[in-house]
Amino acid sequence: MAPPSSWWGSEEQRGTPVVVKMDNPYSLVEIDGPGMPASDNNKAKNKNAKQFTWVLLLRAHRAVGCVAWLAAGFWGILGIVNRRVRRSQDADDEPDAEASGRGRTMLRFLRAFLLLSLALLALETVAHLKGWQFPEHLPGNLQELEEQLQHLPEQLQHLPEHLRQLPEHLRVPERREIQGLLHRAYVAWLEFRVDYIAWAIQKLSTFCILLFMVQSVDRIVQCLACFWIKIRGIRPRIPTAASAKKNRRGRKSADVENGDADDDADGYFPMVLVQMPMCNEKEVYETSISHVCQMDWPRDRMLIQVLDDSDDEVCQMLIKAEVTKWSQRGVNIIYRHRLSRTGYKAGNLKSAMSCDYVKDYEFVAIFDADFQPNPDFLKLTVPHFKGNPELGLVQARWSFVNKDENLLTRLQNINLCFHFEVEQQVNGVYLNFFGFNGTAGVWRIEALEDSGGWMERTTVEDMDIAVRAHLNGWKFIFLNDVKVLCELPESYEAYRKQQHRWHSGPMQLFRLCLPAVFKSKIPFWKKANLVMLFFLLRKLVLPFYSFTLFCVILPLTMFVPEAELPIWVICYIPVLMSILNILPAPKSFPFVIPYLLFENTMSVTKFNAMVSGLFQLGSSYEWIVTKKAGRTSSASDILALAEETVPARPTAKLVRGVSEGGLEEWGKLREQEAAEWANKEDAAAALAAAPATPKKSSKAKKPNRIFKKELALAFLLLTAATRSLLSAQGLHFYFLLFQGVTFLAVGLDLIGEQVS
């Protein structure tokens, strides 16, 4: 249908008709008809000015909306920062694994680095606006210019007398007056950074790149070995026939002595001691004890030790009540409590192993307080010891009940899946050695005693006993297909403290066990693997180059462009390594970029912990228990399983919850939890919402805090990203921008927020 306008509805096409596309009502296409005079075109353009005005107004409205959206987002970020600062105003007074010593030194270094980068950014911005950007051969030009200015008085002497004598109101300006003080400072900075700073940065970056490439080659070799294991189906097998081998002390193994050396591994039930060390584990003690008590093993061949180091009296009473409940149901379980937490977990295990009845047991299984073993755990692990007297440890894999809880747990799942699937499995198959994970494993008690038992000299007592057992010739087996459910830290604060302990302890152990490694009688290649790969490359080199290369050298190269990092170091190789890390968890592939950025962010904590442990600085020997949320598996029916396997009274029914004797203590615990919150309103809300019976989900949420080192690095990287715009370095800008935003999110404690 033609428009009502007369100039549009004429038979002869004159002017410039406008076609409006329905898929985009603001897209105008002008079509010039054949033989149209210029005057008609001008007339049509005047008539179409109103339509173009409306289009411009609509586009302006859209631009204003975009600006308003950005302003609202920026205002929201400021609000988050304000809330985090107010909630964390007393964070420095809390006990923290990094609150003293090396942590404060690094924070001062980062602050000074940030202030220097801001000053350099201001100088570079002024130089860019004034056009002081010179080509690469700048120093030569400056030298020639200075020489010409120096010879200027000599040239003036060769001039005629009347030209050399200037009027009184005229004089030859000095060089500093022509250039200006700021320009001279900028030129001096250029010469200094070319002659001294660029050279040092280039040497350091070359060294870090070399370490990066060595570690990448090691990672690729491990992945290829894991791929070969998958193709060939290589995995530990339970012995089908027990030979009458003698153990290391010259006596026959227990299965041969007991007449159990048959082809059926199901008839092999040696004496097993199960140890459950815990400390103030009020969120997870009940679930863990219930799972361990329902393991499928003859009750007269198993003893469960609940080793409680809790200093909370209410928590002690709750755990003791839970142990009493299972003891009344026929489970062979005892409760042990230490008055002093000397030696942390190692001291707890050492104290339990000193009991007289331990000599009656051949194996010991260890489970931390948040682990939930399946009923067939012992039947899948203990038979591997049969007929293999040199086997000292059988380690199972971890699986996580809360791996999809938030972004932080998803990223942790990627790391730990690679650790178990690749590192532990490859080392177990080809070396018969790996680091004990501290839980979900079964030890031969003879191997523990032969290696010196549990020692309290480091915070990684599990790695310590594994290294000493390896030096004494014991072999290890890793079972990748046997999984034990556990819980991941759901807050960044808890995860950071855990990582500090995991990276500080190995450096302590490296200092202590290095002489023993060289004195041991194991083959030379095993010594080299232990020192060069196990400790140096994977525990020291990795956090060193990751922090130095991506958090120090890369920002420096933005202000010292003469020392440039190659693109493949910044982008291609890290992305390839991230893809290799994520292969054992293929469902997490969409998080490959956040994983890469988050690992660079965690390098600050890991580097700080590594230096603290290596040089015994700060709180390198401090152990802070990782906070748990009390997640349980919804797939297993614990009630039905318990009724089938645990003899119970006819009138009693197994209920998954704390015992009736612990309800009063639970009420006291709820009051104590509410009193811990700094905000009185949150405490009142927690008390009001507390149910009559305990529920894990009713726990009030602890306020978030801010992390100063991460925030300082966030602003540093964002400053470097701004500087990269002046040099038109596109890829460097995007990497620094995204990495800075990641540091900002972690520093504001947004990484552990709930994911819908």
N, C-alpha and C positions, 0 to 999 in steps of 0.2 A: 504493500500500500504506500502510495507516494505521500510525502509530507504536505501539509496545507500551504506551505509557502509558495507564492507565485513564481519566485525566481527559481525554485527547485522543480516546480511542476511544469515548466515550459517544455514544448516539444523538442526544441533544439537545445542540445547540451551546451551550456555556457558556464564558465566558471570552473571551479574545482570541487567536484562532489566529494563527500566524506563518507567512507564506509566504516561502520562501527561493528567490530567483531563481537559476537555474543559471548565467546569464551573468555574474553577480556574486554569489558565494556569501556576501558580507558585507553585502549590501543587504537590509534587513529592512523589510517593509511590514506594518503592523498593519491588520487588517480588523475593524471592529466589526459584529457580527451584530445583526439587528433584535431589539429587545425584550430586550436583555441587561441585567440589573441592574448597578448600580454595584459592588456587593459582589463579583460574579463577575469584573468587570474588574480590581479590585484584587487578587483572588486569582490571576488569570492573570498579571498583571504581576509578582507575586512569583515565580511559577513560571518566568517567562521571564527573570528577572534573570541566571540562569546563562548563557543564550545571549548576552545583551548584554555580559556580562563577557568572554566569549571574543572577541566582536567588538572590544571596546575594547582587549583585549590584543593582538589582531592589528594593529589600527591603531597601537598604541604601538610594536609591533615594526617596523612600516613606518616610523614616524617616526624611531626610533632608527637604522634602516638609512640613511635619508636624511641624518641628522646625521653618521653615520660616513662616508658618501660625501663630504659636504662637507668634513669634517675631513681625509680622505685627499687630496682635491684641494688644499686649502689647504697641507697638508704637502708635497705634490708641488711646488707653486709655490715654497715656501720652499727646497726642495732645489734647484730650478732656479736661483733667485736666488743661493744659496750657491755653486753650481758656476760660474755666470757671474762672480761677484765674484772667486773664486779664480783663474779662468783669465784674467781681464782685469786682474790687479793691476798689471801693467806696461804697460797699454794707453796710459797717458798719456805714456810714454816713446817710443812709436812715432811716426814721422812721420805727421802727419795734416793734411789741408787745413784743418781747423778747430781745431787744437790750441792755437793761440795767438791773440793779438789779440782780434778781435771775438768768437770762439767762447768764450773765457774770460769776456769781459764779459757776454755773454748768459747764460752759466751762472750767474754771480753774481747777475744780475738775476732769473733764475728762482728761484734759491734764496731770495733775499730775499722775492720774491713769495709763495713757498710758506710761509715762516715767518710772514709777515703773515696769510696766509689761515688758517693753523692757529690763530693767536691770535684772529682774528675769529670763527672757528668756535666756539672755546671760549666766547667772550663771548656769541655768539648762542645757544648751547646753554643757558648759565646763564640768560639772559634768557627763553628759552622755558620753562624749567622753573619759573621764579619768576613767570611770567605778566606779564612786562614788555612784551608785544607790544601796541602801541597802534594805534588806527586812523590813517588818513592825516592827519587834522587834529590830530595830536599837537603840533606846535610851537605852535599857538594855545592849546591847553589848558595847555601848560607855561608860556606867557607869562602867562596869567591866574593860574595858581597862584603863580608867582613874585611877581606884583604883590600878591596877597592876603597872602602871607607878609611882604612888605616893609611893608605897612600894618598888620600885626598889633600892633606896639608903639604906634602911634597909637590904635588901637581900645582898647587896654588903658588908656590915659590917661583915657578917658571913663567908665570904670567907677568905682563908688564906692570910697572909700578902703579900706574893709575887704575889698573884693574884690581890689584891686590888690596888697595886701600878703599875700604867700603865706607859709606857714610856712617855717621854715628848711630843713626836710627836703624841701620841694617847690620846684621851679623849672620855668620854661617851657623845654621842650627846644628846641634849635636845629634848623634845617631839615636840615642835613647829617646830624644824628644820626637824624632820622626816616627820611630816604631811604636812607642807607647810602652808603659810598664807591663800591662797585661799581655801584650804581644810578645815582649821579651820573655816573660815567664812561660808563655806557651811554647816558644821556640826552645827555651832551655829544657822544658819538660820533654819535648820531642827528642832532643839530642840525648838526654839522660836515659830515656826508655829504650832508645835504639842501641846505645852503647852498653848498657848494664842490665836493664830489666828484661828485655826481649830475649837476650841470650840465656839468662837463668831460667826463664819460663820455658823456653824451647827445650833445654836440656831436661828439665823436670818432666815436661809433657812427653818427651821421647821415652824416658824411663818408665813412666806410667803406662804408656801405650804398649811397651814391650811386656810389662806385667799383665796387661789386659789381654794381649794376644796369647800369652802362655796359659793364662787361666781359661780363655776361650777354647784353646786346643784341648785342654784337659776335659772341659765340659763336653766337647764334641766326641772325644774318645769314649767317655762314659756313656753317652747316648748311643753310640754305635754298639758298644758292648751290651747294653740293655736290649737293643734291637736284635742282636744275635741271640741273646737268651730267650727272647720271645719266639723267634723263628724256630730255634732248635728245641724249644720246650724244656729248657734246663731248669730244674728246681730240685731242692733236697727231697730225698725219698726216705720213707721209714724203712729201716732194715727188715728184710723178710726172714732172715735166718740169723740167729745170734750165735756167733762163734765164741768159743771160750777164751776170749782175750783177757789179758791181765791189765789192770789199770796202772796208773803212774806209780802207785806205791807197791806194786808187785803182787796184789791180790786180785782175785777174780771179781768181776763186776757183780753188783747185788742181784741182777736178774739171773745170772748163772748160779749163784749161791742158793737162791730161793727155788731153783728148779723151773724157772719161767722161761728158759731158753727154747722157745718153740717158735713156729712160724707165725703164730697169731699174735699180733701186737696188742689185741684187745685184752689179753690176759696179763699184761704187764702193768702192775699197779704198785710202784715203789712208794716209799714214804715221802710225802711232799709237805713242805712247810710254806704256807701262804702268808706273806707280810703285807700289811696295808698301812704305810706311814701317812700320817695326816697331821695338820696343824690348823686349828680354827676353821675347819671345813664344814661349817654349818649348813651350807647350801647343797652339798653333794654327798655327805657321809652316808645318808640313808640309802640312796640308790646304789652306791658302790658296794656297801656291805651286803645288800640284798642280792646283787648279782654274784658276788664272790661266794656267798653262802649256798647258792643254788647251782654251783658247778658240779658236773656229773663225775664224781670220783668217790670211791668207797670212804665212808665217813671215818672209819677206823684207820684209814691210811692218809688222812689229811688233817692238819691243824692250822687254824686261821689265827694270826696275831694282828690285832688292831692296835697299832703303835701310835698313840695320841700324844702329840707335843703341844696341845692347846693350852694357852694361858687364860682362856675364858672359861670360868667355872660353869656357866650355863651350857656352853658347848660341850664341856666334858661330861656333864650329867646326861645330855641328850645322846651322845655317842655311847656312853656306858649303858643307858637304857635300851638302845638299839641292840647292843651286843647281848644283853641279858635276854631280850626277846628271842633272838635266834638261838641262844644257848638252850632256852627252855623248849625249843622245837627240835632238839636233837642234834644241832650242829656243834662240832668240836671247835669252839671259838673262845678266845680269851682276850681280855682288855689290859693293855699296859700303858701307863702314863709316867712320863718323866717330870721331875720337879724343875729341872733346868734344861733349856734347849741348847745345850752345848754341842757344837758341831753340826747343828741343823739336821738335815736328813741323814747325812752320813753318821752322825753321832747316834741318831735314833735307831738306825739299822744295826750299828755296831753293838749298841746296848742289847738289842733283841737277840743277836747271835750269840751273846755270852750266856744265855740260859742253859742250864744243864740238860734239858730235854732235847736240845737241838741236835745233839750227837746221834739221836735215834733216827734222824731224817737224812735223806740222800740229796734231795733237791729243794730249792726254795724259789717260789714264784712271787714276784713283786708287782703290786698294783698301786698306783697313786690314787688319791681320794676321789678323783673324777672319772675313773675308768670303770667300764661296765663290760666285763668279759662274758662271752657266751658260755653256755653250760658245757660245751665240748672243748673248751680251751685246753685243759690239761691232757685230754685224749689226743689232741692234735700236735702237742708240743713235746710232752715227756717221752713218748715212744722213740723220738729221734736219738735219745741218749742210749738206747738199748744196743748193746754190742759195739759201742763207740766210746771207749773209755777216755779218749783224748778230747772229746767234745765238752766244752765248758759252759757254753751259753747258747740258748735258743731264743731268738728275738722275734716277736710278732709285730705286725704292722698296726699303725694307728688308723682309726677311722673317726669321723667327727659328726656329732649329732647336730651341730649348729653351723655347719659350713656355709649355709645360705642365709644366715641371720642378718648380716649387713655386708657392706663392701669390705670392711676390714677382715672379716672371717673368710670371705671369698678369696682374698689375696693371700691370706695365710694358708688356705687349703692348697693353693698352687705351689707354694714353697715346700710344704711338707709332703705333698704327693711326689714331687720330684726327689725329695730327700729319701723317701722310702723306696719308691719305684726304681730309681736309678742309682743313687749313691749307695744305699745300704745293700740293695740286691746285687749290684755289680761287685762291690767289695766282698760280700759274703760268698759269692760263687767263685771268684777268681783269687781271692786272697785269704779266705777263711778268717777275716778280721774286719771289724767295723766298730764304731763307737756305740757302746750300750746306751740305749735311750732312757734308762733310769726306771722304766716301768714296762709292763706288758711283756716281760721276759722271764725265762726260767734259768736259773744258775745251778750248776753242780756245786754243792757245798764244798766239796773237796777242792774245786778250782778257786773258790773264794779264799779258803784257808791257805792254799799253796801260794796265792798271790799277795798275802799279807792282810787280807780282810779289808773292811771298810776303813778308809782314812779320812780325817777331818781337815786336810790341808788345803782343799780347794772347794769351790762351790759347785763343781761338776764331778761329784764323787762317782757318778756312773761312768764317765769317760776315764777317770783315774783308774778304777778297777779293771776296765776293759784293756787299757794300755798295759798295765802290769801283768794281767793274765796273758796277753799276747806275747809279752817279753819272756814269759815262762813257758811258752810253747802250746798253750791251750788254743783250741779251734772254736770258731763261732759259726752258727747257722742262722740265716735270716729267712723267715717264712713270709713271703709276700702275699700268700693267699689266706693267711690266718689274720683276721682283723679284730681289733678291740676298740669298742666305741669309747670316745672321750670327748672333752669339751675344749673349744678354742677360746682364748680371751676375746671378749666382745668390746672392750674399750681400748683405746690407744694407750692410755696410761698404764694399764695392766700389761699390754703387749710390749711396750717399751721397756718396762722393768724386767720382763722375762727375757727379752733379747739382750739386755745389758748383762744379765747373769750368764746367758748362754755364750756370749762372746768375750766376757772378761775371764771366766773360769778356764777356758782352754789355754789362754796365754799364761795364766798362773801355772797350770799343769806343765806347759812346755818348759818353763824355767826350771821346774822341780825334777822332771823326769828325763831331761836331756842327758845328764851323765849316765843314768841307768840304761838309756838306749844304746849308747856306745859301748857300755860294759857287758851288755847282754850277749847271749850265744846264738841268737837267731841269725839267719843269713843276711849278708850285706844288703841285698836288694830289698829285704823287708825293713831294714833300718832306714834305707834311703826313702822308701815309700812313707814310713812313719814320720820322718823329719821333714822331707821336702814337700810331699803332697798332703798328708793328713794334717799337719800343723801349719807349715809355712804358707803353702799355696792357698789352702781352703779356709784357714782360720785367720791368717795375718794379711796376706796379699790382697785378698778379695775386698775387705772393708777399707784397706789403705788406698788402693787405686780408685775404688768407686767414689770415695769422698774427695780425694785429691783431684781427680780428673774432672768430675762433673760438678763439684761444688766449689772448687777453688780455681783450678786452671782455666776452665771454660769462661767463668765471669771475667777473669783477668785478661784473657785474650780479646775481650770486647774493648777494653781500655788500652791494650797493647796489641794492636792489630798486626804488628810485625811478627808475633808468635801465634800463628793461626793453627787451630786444630783441624785436621782433615774431616770432611763430611762423613766418611765411612766410620770414623771413630765415634762421632756424635750420634749417628742415626742407624746406619746399615748393620753394623756388627751388634750393637745393643739390641736392636729389634730381632735379629736372628737368634741371639742368646735367649731372649724372652720367649720366642716361639718354641725353642727347644725345652725351656723350663715348663712350658704350659702343656706340652704333649702328654704327660701322664694324667692330666686333668682336662681332656678335650672339651668338656662342657663349659670350661672357663675361658675358652678362646676369645670371646668378645671383650674380655678384660685384659688383653695382652698389653695395650698401651697404658692403662692405669697401673698395671703390675710393674711395667718398666719404670714409670715415674715414681711409684711408691717405693720400689727398691732403692732408687737413688736417694729418696728422702730418708729411708731408714739407715743409709750409710753414715749419717751423722751420729746416731746412737751407737751403731756397731763400731765405728772408728773410735769414738770416745771410750767405749768399753774395752776395746782391744788395747789401747794405750794404757788405760788404767790397770788392766790385768798384767800387761807386760812389765810395767815399771812399778807395780804395787802402789798405785796412787789412789787417793780418795777412798771411796767405799767399795773397793774391788772385792772384798770378802763379805759384803753384806748380802743377806738372803731375804728377799721380800716375797712372801707367798703370793702366787698369782690369783687374782680374784676370779671366782667362778659365779656363774649365773644359775647353776642347778638345772641344766637341760637334761632331759631323759629321752630315751628312744621310744617312739610311739609304735614301732613295728612289732616289738616283742611283747607277748602277753605274759607278764611276770606272775600274775595271780595263778593262772592255770598251770604254768610250769612249776611253780613252787608246790602246789597241791599234789602234783605227780611225783616230785622228787624228794620232798622234805616230809618226814613223818610228823604229823601234827596231832594234837588232841582232837577227839571227836567233836567236842563242842566249840573248839577254837577255829577260827577262819583267818587265813593269812590275808592281811590288809597291807597294801602298799602305803605306808605313812609312818609317822613316828609312833612309838609305843604309847599306851595310855599313861604310863608312868612319866612320860616326858612332856605331857600337855602343859603342866604347870610351869616347867622350865621353859617351854616354848613361849608362854606368855611373858615371862621375864625377858626372854631373848628379843621379843618384839619391842618391848619397852626400851631395851638397851639400844637396838638398832635405830629407833626413832630419836633417841637422845644424841646419837652421833651426828645427825644432820645439822649443819651450821644454820640453816634457815628454820626458824621456829614454825613458820607456816607449813613448810614441808613436813616437819615432825608431827604437827597436829593432824595433817592430812593422812600421814602414814598410820597413825594410831587409830584414826577414825575408820580407815579402810581395812584394818587388820581383821581377818576373819577369826572365828573361834578355833578352827583347825588350820595347821600350817599349809600354805600354798606358795610355791616358788614365785608365781607371777605377781603376788601382792607386795613384793618388796619395792620400796620407793626407789626411784632412780637417783643416783648420785649426781650432783651438779657437775657440769663440764668445767674444765680448766684450760688455761692456755699454756703453751710450751714456747719459751722465749727463744731457744736456739733455732727452732724451726721457723719462727716468725722472723728472726733476724736474717736467716738465709732466704726466706721468701722475698723480703724487700731487697736484699742484695741481688738476687737473680732477676727480679723485675726491673731494678735499676740497670743491670747489664743488658736486659732486653731492650730497654729504651735507648741505651747507647748503641746497640746494634742497628737501630733504625738509621742513625746518622751514617753508618757504613754500608747501608743497603744490603745486609746479610740476611736473606730471607729465612733460610732454614735455621740458622742460629737464633734468630728472633723467635720463631715459633717454639723451638725446643726450650729456650729460656723462659718464655711466657708460660707454657704449660707446666714446666717444672716449678716455676715460681708460684703458680696457682696451687699446685699440689702441696708445696711446702706451706702455703697459707692455709689450706684446708686442714692439714695435719696440725699446724700450730694452733688453730682455733678449735681443735678437737671435733672436727666435723666428719672425720673419716669413719668413726664408729657409730654414726647416727643410724637409726633404724631404716631399713629399706622396705618400702611397701611392696 
